[in-house]
Amino acid sequence: MSIRVFLGTAVCVVLSGCALKVPPFGAAIMPESARSKIPGTWRGPHRGGDVVPKWIRSFGDPELTALVADAVERNPDLKAAAARVEASRAAVRIAASSLYPRIAMKGLGERQGQEVHGDLGRGINPPDFGGSGVENSGGAGLDTSTDESSQRWVYGIAAGAAWEADVWGRIRSKKAAAKAESAALEADYEFARQSLAAAVARAYFTTIEAAQQEANAQETLDLYQEDLRLTDVRKQHGFASDFDMSQIKSRTASAQDALYTAQQARAQTIRAIEVVTSRYPAGRFDVRRSFPGQPKGVPAGLPAQILERRPDLIASERRFAASFHRVNEARTARLPRFVLSATGGLGTAQLDGVGTLDAVVWSLAAGVTQPIFFGGELKAAQDLRTAEQKAAAASYVGAALRAFEDVENALANDYYLRKREGALGDAVSSSADTVKFSREQLEQGHLDMFTILRLTGENLASKVQLTQVRAARLRERVNLYLALGGDFEGAGAPK
């Protein structure tokens, strides 16, 4: 009857244990001074509506989509991040294991001998199994035989169990902290995955930009070479001078240098793609030479939604939750611990030439441990965890502000780059017409070669700038998708 009362009391103690507090999340982590300043909509120009998933497909380039998928599959850094997620899930199971009883079995076989003087009583002591799961063998003990000398075998099997009642939530807090840390690593993996996709896309567009600049340089070089040929003919007829020839040769050499520079840049950007997609950087990867169509405007969602969607902010939030639970773990470590234990076993102590005694051993115990003096260690541990929680909250606020800045910059850059593309497109078209008309004026003797060369150079400069802006728009669009936390091909941490 006493055992039933004991077990019932233990169950009541457990059921009355403290429930874990839920940590704040999202904007609730921020102080009111920062939370109140989050606007209801983005300041930069944008479209309304939710962020569209699978943003990599919005560029309408199957080659880019396949390249990103290949990079995600092959990238070693991403595989390392996936392994860290798997390790964190194992850490959660380790932390949760303390919520359950720990059971161990023990087998015993021991040969004993001793010298005894005097009559110490009649009988043979039963075997001592020691603690279950403990390294010492057990089986020792004084044999109260009347014989002057004796030997015996002690052997048997025993089992034991121990369980700590998590009354104050210390173990549950430890598990919750490990679970939150695992969720943070899953978000880290997702952000690394999105960042890798963005890096591949940016490198891809930069490679196309280098190819376009190579084409611009080649076109200009062809024009200068044609001018050189025509000027040489005009010189032979007395309509051009050595001065005209030297100017054209100088421009032709500069155009040749620009062509080599563009070819070098293209080879370098191709190697960058090969590295980010886990290939040997041989500079031989084949990439298209024309830009895909510019994507339409992006629905940017609401500023507060970024806190719930962007993976790096989710990771920061989960790390705050982990620090929150570690504070409770450290606090409850200073409170009493309640432990239940039970052991039982069967064995034999066989004395040579005398006889055998079979033994049944069991015990049931409950204990309470209250830390009293640890030199300030437990209080310092609680202070440490509290300071870590404050740091995690501040880190979250800083990460959120940087995320807002990323989005606002990307929205503004996209707007102004779109305007610049239109203006530069007009400039390129007009300067091309100017070059065409100036050549007609040259043939009629109304313009000199120096003016032709200057106008051709201006046309090249406009083309170079237009190519740069087109590439920048595509890269900035990638930055915007990454800043908004939009997924590029479906969410999911490693299974």
C-alpha positions, 0 to 999 in steps of 0.5 A: 500500500505504501508503494502505491501511495508513493507512486501516486504522490510522484505522479501528482508532483509531476502533473503539477509541474510548471508549464513552459512560457511561450517566448515572444516572436516576430515584432513582439521581440522588438521594444515598443520604440522600434516596433511602432516605427514599422510602416504599414507599407514600403516607402519605395515604389512597388506593386501590391499583393503577396510575394510570388513564389518560385521567383527564379522562373520569373526571368523566363530563362530555362537555362538559368533555372536549370543552372540554379537547380544544379548548383543547389544539388552540387554545392558543398557548403549547402551540403554542410549546412544540411548536415548541421540541420541533421545534427541539430535534430539529433541534439533535440532527441538527446535533450528530450531523452532526459524526460524519460526513465533511464533503464540499465541491465547488469550481468555479474560473474566474479570469483572470490576467495578469503581467509577468515579467523574465528566463528563469525556466524553461520550462513553465506551472504547473498551477492551484491550487484552494485549499481546497475549501469555502474562500472564497478562489478559488484559481488563483493562482501564478507562471507560469514562462514566458520571455515578458516578459508573459503572460495565462492562464485558470485553471479547473477543479473540485475536491472535498475531504472531512474527517473527525474520528475521535471517539476519545474520544467528544467528538462523541458526548457532544455529540450525547447532550447534545442528544438529552437536552435534546430529550427534556426539551423533549418532557417539558416539552411533555407537562407543559404539555399536562397543566397546560393540561388541568388549568387548563381543568378547574379553571376549568370547575368554578369557573364551575359553582361561581359558578352554584351560588352564584348559585342559592343567592343567588337562592333566599335572596333569594326567601325574604327577599322573601316574608318582606318581603311577609308581614311587610308584611301582618302589619304592616297587621294589627298583628302586626309592627313597623317594626323587623321591616320594617327587619330584613327589608329589610336582609337582602333588600338583602344577599341582592341584593348577594350575587346580584350578586356571584355573577353577577359571579364567574360572568361573570369565570370564564367569561372565564377559560375563554375565555382558556385556550381561546384565545377572546376574553374576552367572557364569553358562553361557555355552561357547565353550571350543575350539578356533574358527579358526584364521581369515585371514589377514585384508585389512586395507584400507588407513590411511586417510580413518580412519578419515572418517570411525571410529565413535569416530573420526566422533564424534570428527569432528562433535563436532568441527563443532558444536563449529564452528557454535557456534562461528558464533552464538556468533558473530552475537548475537552482530549484530542488530535483526529484528523482525516483529509482528502482533496482532488482536482480537475481543471483547466486553465491555458491560456496565450494563444498558448503552449499548454495544460496539463491538471492532476490535483491530489490530496492525502490527509492525517492530522493530530493536534491536541493543545491545549497552552495556552489560558489555562485556558479548557478547564479552566474549561469542564470546571469549568463543566460539572461545576458545572452537573451538580451544580446539575441533580442538586440541582434534580432532588432538589428537584423530586422532593420537591415532587412527593411533597408535591403528591401527599400534599397532594392525597390528604389534601385529597381525604380531608378534603374528602370528609368535609366534604362529608358533614358540610355536606350534613347541615348544609344538610338540617337547617338547611333543616328548621329554617327550615321549622319556624320559619316554622310557629312564626312563624305560631303566634306562638311565634317572632319574625322576627329568629329566622327571619332568623337561621336563614335566614342560617345555611341560606344560609351552609351552602349556600355552604360546601357548594358551595365544598367540592363545587367544591374536591373536583373541583378537588383531584381534578384537582390529584391527577391532575396531581400523579400524572402521569396522562395525560388523553387519551393520551401523545405529544409533537408528531410 
